[in-house]
Amino acid sequence: MVAVSLRLPDEVFNRLDELSKLTGRSKTFYMIKAITDHIEDLEDVYLAEQRLLDVRAGKSKTYTLDEVERNLGLVD
């Protein structure tokens, strides 16, 4: 594991400190959780943007729900 130095605004640190005390979890736990969750969100956004560019460029095809249901034999 790599050590990282991070400067937090006082308000953010105080909120983090309070949460840590209330839950019995470390401030490090919550910092790692917040960073991990945010990175996952950013990766999802990046993937969606790339998919949109591929669709607009004609490199990828889209399907309607009706087409998917029909192709999978889910139509009644």
Backbone torsions as a table, in degrees:
resi	resn	phi	psi	omega
1	MET	NA	142.3	-177.9
2	VAL	-99.7	136.8	175.4
3	ALA	-84.7	139.5	-179.9
4	VAL	-131.6	138.2	175.8
5	SER	-95.9	134.9	-175.0
6	LEU	-140.2	128.3	175.3
7	ARG	-97.6	126.4	-180.0
8	LEU	-114.0	144.4	171.7
9	PRO	-59.8	148.2	-177.3
10	ASP	-52.9	-43.3	-177.9
11	GLU	-61.2	-42.8	179.4
12	VAL	-66.4	-43.6	178.7
13	PHE	-61.4	-43.4	-179.3
14	ASN	-63.0	-41.3	177.3
15	ARG	-64.0	-43.7	178.9
16	LEU	-62.7	-43.6	179.9
17	ASP	-62.9	-44.0	179.5
18	GLU	-64.0	-45.1	178.1
19	LEU	-59.8	-42.5	179.5
20	SER	-61.1	-44.6	179.8
21	LYS	-66.7	-40.5	-178.3
22	LEU	-66.8	-33.7	-173.0
23	THR	-103.2	-15.1	-177.8
24	GLY	78.3	10.2	176.4
25	ARG	-99.8	157.0	-177.7
26	SER	-76.9	156.3	174.4
27	LYS	-62.2	-35.4	177.9
28	THR	-60.7	-41.7	178.2
29	PHE	-55.3	-48.4	-177.2
30	TYR	-70.5	-33.8	176.8
31	MET	-66.1	-44.3	178.2
32	ILE	-63.4	-42.4	179.2
33	LYS	-61.4	-46.2	-178.6
34	ALA	-64.4	-44.2	-179.8
35	ILE	-66.0	-45.5	-179.7
36	THR	-60.7	-47.8	179.8
37	ASP	-61.5	-41.7	-178.3
38	HIS	-68.9	-39.5	177.3
39	ILE	-61.6	-41.6	178.2
40	GLU	-61.4	-41.1	177.2
41	ASP	-63.3	-43.8	179.5
42	LEU	-64.5	-38.5	176.9
43	GLU	-63.5	-39.9	177.5
44	ASP	-63.1	-42.9	178.9
45	VAL	-63.1	-45.3	179.4
46	TYR	-59.6	-45.7	179.8
47	LEU	-61.6	-43.5	178.9
48	ALA	-63.5	-40.7	178.2
49	GLU	-64.0	-42.3	178.6
50	GLN	-64.3	-40.5	178.4
51	ARG	-62.5	-43.1	178.7
52	LEU	-62.2	-42.9	178.0
53	LEU	-62.4	-40.7	178.4
54	ASP	-64.1	-40.8	178.7
55	VAL	-64.7	-46.7	-178.9
56	ARG	-64.2	-31.0	-179.3
57	ALA	-85.9	-1.5	-179.8
58	GLY	77.5	13.4	-179.7
59	LYS	-86.0	-12.3	-176.9
60	SER	-142.9	147.3	-177.6
61	LYS	-107.3	148.3	174.8
62	THR	-109.5	158.2	-179.4
63	TYR	-131.9	142.2	174.1
64	THR	-77.2	164.9	177.0
65	LEU	-61.8	-39.6	177.9
66	ASP	-60.0	-42.7	179.0
67	GLU	-63.8	-42.0	179.9
68	VAL	-64.6	-46.8	179.1
69	GLU	-60.6	-42.1	180.0
70	ARG	-64.9	-46.1	-179.0
71	ASN	-63.8	-30.8	-179.3
72	LEU	-93.8	2.1	179.1
73	GLY	70.2	32.9	-178.0
74	LEU	-99.4	2.2	-179.2
75	VAL	-78.9	133.7	178.2
76	ASP	-75.4	NA	NA
